[in-house]
């Protein structure tokens, strides 16, 4: 089977490389991107999470410099995803994001960060219920950004108002939420019910139970469902302790990533081709549908933002084995042969 390349809209690090380190080098980024390419990902949005303004500046500067100076960055990284700091700091909603760094929503911070970069911030995840959240959604949409809702306690009305303002996506829907919510009137149902929002899902069997994911995709609709990883430094790496955005995180043998002693998850160790295989193995999609959720659906979500930024992506193609392992990848004129790895 040959398909377009996979597109990961939310990836914080990979293969032992932390995109949020503030010290990432071109060589480190290339190592991470080569590992991602072997999983079928040809386009990604490196994601920077909540931090204080000076930390955001440092992390974006380092990441942007690494992308510009690397071999694969200019091909695979058209722009960035800023997840925070305009999120809900309440317990259960913040996740591993530092609540003390969360702020009222303002477009000035995003605009300032972009002045430091050679590539645009294409996507911003925010909680529309925070002070200035809906207004920021409108300003960002007007700037040509993808506006996503995440780590949010937004109710039905607030979600609808955010969609009116230009929000078009739910970031890792089903996660970034407390373990206990009202059984029906809650942010999950509010976002599922809003047909103007596409939704990213982390299909690792850890963030969302496979049978629950079946219900979520059925409610959201296949055409509005996207597979994402929310991968961190521990993805594609061996179990152990890693540093993610200045925080220690542990990759357990079961594939979960948590802060030491913490109950909540801190991103994932998921690879996007594993997500594709998972939803097929769980009987939630055909191979073609699963790949579409991880490629053309994700690309459709950012198409307008790419156009607004004047970015044309190179053509890409993935060759899959019958067992849905990546045999080969092409981005523009660059090719990689993974046939021996796929057969192993």
C-alpha positions in Angstrom: 0.0 0.0 0.0 1.2 3.5 -0.9 -0.2 6.5 0.8 0.7 10.1 1.5 3.1 10.7 4.4 1.8 10.9 7.9 1.4 14.3 9.6 1.9 14.7 13.4 0.3 17.9 14.7 1.5 17.5 18.3 5.0 16.2 19.0 7.1 17.5 21.9 10.2 15.4 21.3 11.3 12.0 20.0 14.0 9.4 20.2 15.6 10.8 23.3 15.5 14.4 21.9 13.5 17.1 23.8 12.2 19.8 21.5 11.5 21.9 24.7 15.0 21.7 26.1 16.1 25.2 25.0 19.4 23.7 24.0 18.4 21.4 21.1 20.9 21.2 18.3 20.5 20.6 14.5 22.2 17.2 14.9 19.8 16.2 17.7 16.8 17.3 15.7 18.0 15.4 12.7 18.3 12.3 14.9 14.7 12.7 16.1 13.4 13.4 12.6 15.1 10.4 11.0 13.5 8.3 13.7 10.1 9.9 13.0 10.6 9.4 9.3 11.0 5.6 9.9 7.5 5.7 11.5 6.0 7.2 8.3 5.9 10.8 9.6 6.9 13.2 6.8 5.5 16.4 8.2 5.3 17.5 11.9 4.6 20.5 14.1 7.3 20.5 16.8 5.3 21.5 19.9 6.4 23.8 22.7 4.4 23.6 25.9 3.5 26.1 28.7 6.4 28.0 30.1 7.2 31.5 31.3 7.7 34.1 28.5 11.5 34.1 28.7 11.6 30.3 28.7 9.3 30.2 25.7 11.7 32.6 23.9 14.7 30.5 24.7 13.0 27.2 23.7 11.6 28.6 20.4 14.9 30.2 19.5 16.8 27.0 20.0 14.2 24.9 18.2 14.0 27.3 15.3 17.7 27.5 14.9 17.9 23.7 15.0 15.2 23.4 12.3 17.0 25.9 10.0 20.4 24.3 10.4 19.3 20.7 10.1 19.1 18.5 7.1 15.5 17.3 7.6 14.0 20.2 9.5 13.3 22.4 6.4 11.6 19.5 4.7 9.6 18.1 7.6 8.8 21.1 9.9 6.8 23.9 8.2 6.0 25.6 11.5 5.3 25.1 15.2 2.5 24.3 17.7 2.3 26.4 20.9 0.4 24.4 23.5 -0.2 27.0 26.2 0.4 29.0 28.2 -3.2 30.1 27.9 -4.6 26.9 29.5 -6.8 26.2 32.5 -4.5 25.9 35.6 -7.0 24.0 37.7 -6.1 20.5 39.0 -6.8 17.8 36.4 -6.9 20.3 33.5 -3.3 21.4 33.7 -1.8 18.0 33.2 2.0 18.2 33.3 1.9 21.9 32.2 3.2 24.1 35.0 0.2 26.1 36.3 2.3 28.9 37.6 3.4 29.7 34.1 -0.2 29.9 32.7 -1.4 33.4 31.9 -4.4 35.4 30.7 -4.7 35.0 26.9 -3.0 37.6 24.8 -2.1 37.7 21.1 0.9 39.9 21.8 2.9 37.0 23.2 2.3 34.9 20.1 3.1 37.8 17.8 6.3 38.5 19.8 7.5 34.9 19.7 7.0 34.9 15.9 9.3 37.9 15.5 12.1 35.6 16.8 11.4 32.8 14.4 12.1 31.9 10.7 9.0 29.7 10.6 5.5 30.5 11.8 3.6 29.3 14.8 0.9 27.5 12.8 -1.2 26.2 15.7 -2.0 27.4 19.2 -3.8 25.3 21.8 -5.7 27.4 24.4 -8.6 27.1 26.9 -11.3 29.5 25.7 -12.7 30.0 29.2 -9.6 31.7 30.6 -9.5 35.5 30.7 -9.3 36.8 27.1 -9.5 33.2 25.7 -12.3 33.7 23.2 -11.0 37.1 22.0 -7.6 35.5 21.5 -9.2 32.7 19.5 -10.6 35.3 17.2 -7.4 37.2 16.8 -5.3 34.1 16.1 -7.8 32.9 13.5 -7.6 36.3 11.9 -3.8 35.8 11.9 -4.2 32.6 9.9 -3.5 30.3 12.8 -5.1 27.0 13.7 -6.9 27.5 17.0 -7.3 24.4 19.1 -9.0 23.8 22.4 -7.2 21.8 25.0 -6.6 21.6 28.8 -9.9 23.3 29.0 -13.0 23.2 31.2 -15.1 25.0 28.6 -18.8 24.2 28.7 -21.2 23.8 25.7 -21.8 27.6 25.3 -18.1 28.5 25.6 -17.1 25.8 23.1 -19.7 27.1 20.6 -18.5 30.7 21.1 -14.9 29.6 20.6 -15.9 27.9 17.3 -17.7 31.1 16.3 -14.5 32.9 16.9 -12.5 30.5 14.7 -11.5 27.5 16.8 -11.3 24.4 14.6 -9.6 21.6 16.5 -9.6 19.8 19.9 -6.1 18.9 21.1 -5.8 15.3 22.4 -9.6 15.1 23.0 -10.4 12.9 26.0 -7.2 14.0 27.8 -6.1 17.1 29.7 -9.3 16.5 31.9 -9.9 15.5 35.5 -10.6 11.9 36.3 -14.1 12.9 37.5 -16.5 15.1 35.6 -20.3 15.7 35.4 -21.6 12.6 33.6 -23.0 14.5 30.6 -22.4 18.3 30.9 -18.6 18.4 30.6 -15.8 19.7 28.2 -15.5 16.3 26.5 -19.1 16.2 25.5 -19.1 19.9 24.6 -16.3 19.4 22.1 -17.6 16.1 20.7 -20.9 17.8 20.0 -19.4 20.8 18.1 -19.2 19.8 14.5 -17.0 22.7 13.6 -14.1 21.1 15.6 -11.9 18.4 14.3 -10.3 16.3 17.1 -6.9 14.7 17.7 -6.9 11.4 19.5 -3.9 9.6 21.2 -4.5 6.0 20.1 -2.0 4.2 22.4 -4.5 2.3 24.6 -3.1 4.2 27.6 -4.6 7.7 27.2 -7.9 6.4 25.9 -9.3 2.8 26.3 -9.7 1.3 22.8 -13.5 0.8 23.3 -13.8 4.4 24.5 -11.9 5.6 21.4 -14.5 3.7 19.3 -17.2 5.8 20.9 -15.3 9.0 20.6 -14.6 8.6 16.9 -18.2 7.5 16.3 -19.4 10.6 18.1 -17.0 13.0 16.4 -17.3 11.4 13.0 -14.5 9.7 11.0 -14.0 12.7 8.7 -13.3 15.0 11.7 -11.0 12.5 13.5 -7.2 12.8 13.5 -4.5 10.6 15.0 -1.8 12.4 17.0 1.0 11.2 19.3 1.7 14.0 21.8 5.1 12.3 21.8 7.7 13.5 24.2 11.5 12.8 24.5 10.8 9.2 25.6 9.0 8.2 22.4 11.1 5.8 20.4 13.4 5.3 23.4 14.0 2.7 26.1 12.3 2.8 29.4 13.9 5.0 32.0 14.1 8.6 33.2 14.2 11.6 30.8 14.0 15.4 30.9 11.0 17.0 29.3 10.7 20.8 29.3 12.9 20.9 32.4 10.8 18.2 34.2 11.9 14.6 35.0 9.6 12.1 33.4 9.7 8.3 33.5 8.9 6.0 30.6 7.5 2.7 32.1 7.7 -0.7 30.6 4.0 -0.5 29.7 4.7 2.6 27.5 3.2 5.2 29.8 5.1 8.4 30.6 4.6 10.1 33.9 6.3 12.6 36.2 8.0 10.7 39.1 5.4 9.7 41.6 2.7 11.3 39.5 -0.6 9.8 38.6 -1.3 11.8 35.5 0.3 11.2 32.1 3.0 13.5 30.8 2.7 13.2 27.0 3.2 9.8 25.4 5.8 7.4 23.9 3.5 6.7 21.0 4.8 6.5 17.4 2.3 7.5 14.7 2.6 4.2 12.8 1.8 2.4 16.0 -1.4 4.5 16.3 -2.3 3.5 12.8 -1.8 -0.2 13.5 -3.6 0.1 16.8 -6.9 1.5 15.4 -6.8 -1.2 12.7 -6.1 -4.0 15.3 -8.8 -2.7 17.5 -11.3 -2.9 14.7 -12.0 0.9 14.6 -10.9 1.5 11.0 -9.6 0.0 7.8 -6.0 0.4 7.0 -6.9 3.1 4.5 -9.1 4.9 7.0 -6.4 4.7 9.8 -3.8 6.2 7.5 -6.2 8.9 6.4 -6.7 10.0 10.0 -2.9 10.3 10.4 -2.3 12.0 7.1 -4.9 13.7 4.9 -7.2 14.5 7.8 -4.4 16.1 9.8 -3.2 17.9 6.7 -6.7 19.3 6.0 -6.7 20.7 9.5 -3.7 22.9 8.8 -4.2 23.5 5.1 -5.6 27.1 5.6 -2.8 28.0 8.0 -0.2 26.8 5.6 -1.8 28.8 2.8 -2.0 31.9 4.9 1.7 31.6 5.6 2.6 31.0 2.0 4.0 27.5 2.7 3.8 24.8 0.1 4.7 21.3 1.4 6.8 18.9 -0.6 5.1 15.9 -2.1 5.5 12.8 0.1 4.7 9.1 0.0 4.9 6.1 2.3 5.1 2.5 1.3 3.6 0.0 3.7 4.0 -3.7 4.2 0.8 -5.8 4.4 1.3 -5.8 8.2 1.3 -1.9 8.1 5.0 -1.5 8.8 6.8 1.3 6.9 8.9 0.0 4.1 9.9 3.3 2.6 9.4 7.0 2.7 9.8 9.9 0.3 9.7 13.6 0.9 10.3 15.6 -2.3 13.6 14.2 -3.7 14.7 12.6 -0.4 14.0 8.9 0.0 14.5 6.3 2.7 14.3 2.5 2.4 13.1 0.7 5.6 12.3 -2.6 3.9 14.7 -4.6 6.0 13.4 -3.0 9.2 9.8 -3.6 8.1 10.4 -7.3 7.4 12.2 -7.9 10.8 
